[in-house]
Amino acid sequence: MPGSPPGIFLPCPFLFRSQPFSYHWALQVNGRPYSLFFISLLTAFWVILGGCAEKTPEQVQPNPVNERPDPQVFIPCGTPYLLNVRGIQPEVGVFEIMNDSSRLRLAFDHSRRYKMESIRVYLGKPEDLPRREDGRPDPAQFNIYSRGGNSNRDRWELLQPISQWPHCMKVSVQVELTDLESPEGEKDVVAWAMAGDEDSFTFDYCIQSCKKDQRCASSDAGDFTTYTPTGWVTEGQKLLESDFETVFPKGMELGCLKGYKLSRSKDVVELLQGKKSIGAFGNGPQKAESFETLARETGALVLSVEYDRALPDFSASPAPLDSLVVTEGAFTDWPVREVISEANTLLGGCASNYSPQQLTGALEAINSNFSNGTVSGGFLICPELEP
């Protein structure tokens, strides 16, 4: 057993629960048997030290609080799967599941109004999903469990090897939180990741295929394509009209918990041109002009990222646009995808440490960096990937 002193064999009966406990197991030191009493004493001592501690799947721990995944390591494949997390009360957060070439990433973001106490996740075959007598999933038996315990923690995240999960799997997520701003005082909240209707406590996720070569070798002029808001309604207008429904079959969404949905290319054009306020497309907070500008820049970049992901001919590089990292300013070393996420956080009224002006400035620089696919402004570069 790893960690045992040389020449000592110490059994851990708790690790062999499938076999009946047998008192004929013997402790031997240099080949000499010792009494059962001596065995009991040493076994108890070993358990106290953690030598017989069993690590179960339910004790998986997340990444450190608020630590963003290293862009050099995690380059997602396909489109993240996002679900609202809600209970009787309105949405309390968003659950995300996605994968790169070797790992699955689970994440839960919630408003700072709430403190996450625990999260339970089931991943696996549909027939193995534990259920209660009423047919609903039984979270007490889910195979991933993690505790919260930090009121400042607004993101939980976990990376898991793809190899240990089926290619297509059933997923169910339950979160327990404390409402820190309830009129009745602190209040317990139980919420589920919902995939549509109110009784949909499970959803399906299949591992998404990755491009054959996602490594970014160059970020020169001609490698990538972006459009400014004006560029999308001039040079990029044909793309908007012909491929919007292909790229966004369910419409384009902006914001976080309370967001905005642009269902048609016409809606996007009107937003980018400033003919309609972002508030015309959803129930998110009504904002000042600085947020309208932020919405237009965010919409333009979301279009570029998703067209790059969906249309092979949109950009020459096989690497995804949203994997590139910012070279200067408040968001130095941030991947494009995380700048978008932060902008959506602010647009939807969720907690952010950045102002509309800071985010708008970064988005403007990103949107113009590869304008029309003919230039490179140097604001974005390839992440430094390991060979």
N, C-alpha and C positions, 0 to 999 in steps of 0.2 A: 504494500500500500504506500502511495506517495506520502512522504512526510514521516513515516515510521523510522525509528532509529535502526541502524544496521543490526542484523541478527535477531530482530524481534518481529514476530507475526502476531498482530492483534486483530481479531475479527470484529467486524461491525455488524451485529445481527440485524440492525435496523435496515441495512442495505439489501437484505435478502428476504423481503417480506413475502415473496412467493413461495418460500420454503419454510417448513415448521422449524421453530427454534430448537436447537439440539445442544444439550449440555455436555455432549462429548467433545465439542470443539475445545481445543486446548491451547493455552498460551505456552509457547516454547521460547526460551532464551538459551541460545547455544545448544539446542537439542534437549534441554531438561524440562520436563513438565512441571507446572505449578498448580496450586490448589484452586478450586472453584472460587473460594473467598477472595484470593489474591486476584483472580481473573476479574471478579465483579468490581473490586476496588479500582483496578487499572482501567477497566472499560468505562466506569463512571467518570473517571478523571479524563479519559480521552474524549468522551462526549462533551464535557464541559469546555474543553479546549477547541471543540468544533471539528475534531477528527472524524466524527461519524455524521456530521451534518449533511443532509441531503438537499441538493438544489433541484427544486421541481420547476416545471415550465411556468407555474403560476408566480414564481418569484423573479421573473425577468425585470431588469431595471432599465429605465430609459436613459437617454443621453443627459448630461448635466443641464441644469436649468438655463433656458434661453441661449444655449449653444447652437449656432447654426451649423448644419452639415458642411464639411469642407468641400467647396466646389471642385477641388482636385480629385475628390473621391467619388461623390455621388452625382452622376449625370442621368437624370430620369429618362425613361423610355416612354414614348406615347404621352397621353394626357393624364394628369392626376385625377383621381376619382374623388369628388368632394360631396359630402353629405351634411345636411343640417343636423345638429344634435339638439333634441328638444324633448320635453316631457309635457305635463299639463300646461306649464307656462310656455311663453314664446321661446324661440331659439336661444340657446345659451352658448353655442359654439359651433365649430365646424370640424368634422373628422375627415382626414385625408389619407388615402392609401395610393401608393405608386411604387414603381420598381425601377432599378437600373439593371445592368447586365447580370448582377450576381446577388442583389439584395432587395428585400422588400422594406419599404419605409412606411411606418404608421405614424400619424401625428394628430394631435387634438389641440386646437386653439380655442380659447374662450375669453370672454370679456373679463376685465378685472373686477367686475361686480361680484364675480364668483371665485371661490377657492375650491380647487379640485381636491377631493378627498381620496378618490380611487377611480381607476378605470379597469374594466374587464373586457377582454376581447376574445372572441372565438374565431379561429382560422382553421379550416379543414374541410373534410368531405361533408356534403349535405347530410348523409345518413348518420354521421357521427355527432351532429349538433345536439348537445344535451337540451332536453325540453322538460318543462314542468307538466303537471297533469292537465293544465288548461291549454297545452299546446304551444305556449310561448317559450322562447329560449330561456334556459336556466343559467343566469350569469354566475351562480355560485360554482358551477362546474366548467366555466370557460378556461381555456388553456393558457391565457396570458392575463396576468394580474399585476397591477402596480399601484402603489399608494402615492398620494400627493403630499399634502402637509405643509405647503409653503404658500402663503397668501399672495405673494408676488409672482407666483409661477403661472404664466398665462399660456404656456405651450408645453405639451408633453410630446415626446418623440421617441421612437424605437426603431432600430434597424435589425432585420432578421435575415439570415441566409435564405435565398430562394430555394436552395436544394432541399430544405426540410419541409417544404409545403407543396401541395398538389399544384399542377399548372392552373387549374381552375378550382376555386374554393368558395365555400359559403362563409360569409363574414357576419358577425353580430357584435355590437358594441354597446355596453352600458357604462355610464359615467355617474358617479355620486359626487355632488358638489354642495357647498354651503353658500347660500345667497347672503352676501354681506350687507346688502342695501334693502332688504325686505322691510316694509312698514311695520311688520310684527316683530322685528329683530332678526337675528341670524336664523336662517331657515334651511332645513335640509331639502335638497333637490335631487331627484333621480331622473336621468334623461337617457335617451337612446338615439343612436344614429339612425335616421329615418331615410328610406329610399323611395319617397313618394307619398303614398297614402298613409293614414294615421296608424294602421296596424302592420305596417311593413317593418318588422324588427330585424330583418336579415336582408342581405343583398349578395350578389355574386361578383367576384373579381377574378379575372384571368390575367396571368403574367403577360405583360405587353412586350412584344418583340422589340429589339433594339436594332438600330442601323448597324450594318456590318463594321463600319469604322466611324465611331463617334469622336475620335480624338481630333482636337482642333490644331491643325498644323500652321495655320496662317490667318491673320485678321486684316489682310491688306485689301485695297480697293478691288472690288469684284468678287470677293469671297462671300460676303453676306449682303443682304438687302434690308433696308428699313425705309419707312416713309414717315414724314411729318404729317400732322393732321391735314394740312393743305395738300401735301403730296398724295395722300390717299384719295382725295376727291378730285384730283387732276390726273397725274400719271397713273395712279393705282385704281382709278374708278372702274375700268373694265374688269379688273380682278375682283373688285367688290361686287359688281353686278353678276358676274358669271360664276363665282366660286364661293360666295358667302355661305350659302346653305350647305355646301359640302364641308366647309371648314367648321361651321358652327351649326350643326343640325338642330340643336336645341336653343339657338340664339346665343348672343354674346352677353356675358354677365360681368358687371363691375360691382365693387363694394365688398362687404364682408357679411355680417349677420343680417342686416337689412340692406339689400342691394338693389341694383338696377338691371333690367333685362332689355336688351335691344334685339328684337326678334327678326328684323328685316334689314337688308343692306341700306334701305332708305332711311331707317332710324339712325344708323351709324353715320350716314352722310350728314343728316340734319344736326346731329350732335357735334361732329367734327367741324362743321361750318358755323356753329354757334347759333343756328336757327332755332334750336330747342334746348332748353335747360336739361341737365342730367336728371332733375327731379321729375321730368315728364315720363320717365321710364321706370319708376319704381317707388317704393315706400321708404327709401333711405332718407337721412336727414337733409333738409333744405339748406343749401350752402351759399356763401357769398361768391362773388366773381372769381376770387382766387381758387375756389374749389371747382368752378366751371372750367377754368383753364387746366387745372389738374386732371379733371375728368377727360377733357379732349386729348391731352398728352398720353394719359393712361390708355384710353381707347385705341389710339394710334399704335402704341407699342404692343398691346395685346393682339391687335390685328397682325402685326409683323411677325410676332412670335408664333402665333397659331398657323398662319399661312406658311411660314418656314417649316413648321412641323408636319403639316398635312400635304403640301405640294412639293414634290421632289425638285421641280425646276424653279422654285421661288428664289433659292440661293444656290451658289455653286458648292459651298462647303458641305461636307457630310455631317459636320458637327452642328448641334442645335444652337440657334441664336441665343436662347436664354441661358446657355452655359457660360457665355462670355462674362468677363468681370470688369468692373469699373476701375479706372486708373487714377482718379483724383476726386477730391471733394469729400463731402460728408459720407459718401457711400463707397469709398475706396475699398477694393477687394470684394465688394458684394457682387454676386452673380446677378444677371439681369432679372432672372425669375424672382429674386428676393426683393429687388427694387419694386417690381410690379406688385408683389404681395403687400409690401409696406404701403404703397399708394392705395391699393384696394382697402387696406385696413383703415386708413384715414378717410377715404371716401365714404365708407359705410358707417362711420361714426364709432369705430372701435378705438381702443387706446393706442396711441402712437407717440413716439418721442420726437417726431419730426414735424416741421411745419409744411403747409401747402407750398410755400415758396421754395423750400429746400428740395422737396420731391419733384416739383415742376421743373426746376432747373436741371436736375439729373435726367429726368425723362426727356426734356428738350434736347440735351446733349446726346442721349442714346438714339433718339429718333432721327437725328440729323447725321449721326456718325457714318452710316452707310447709305446715305440718301440716294434713293433710286438705284442702288446697287453699283454706283460708279465711283464712289469716293470712300475714304477711310479717314476719320478725323482723329484717331488715336485715343478716343475716350474709352474704347472697349478693346480688350486684348484676350487672347486665349488663356484659359487657366493653365497653370504649370502642372501638366499631368506627368505622373511617374512613367518611366519607360516600361 
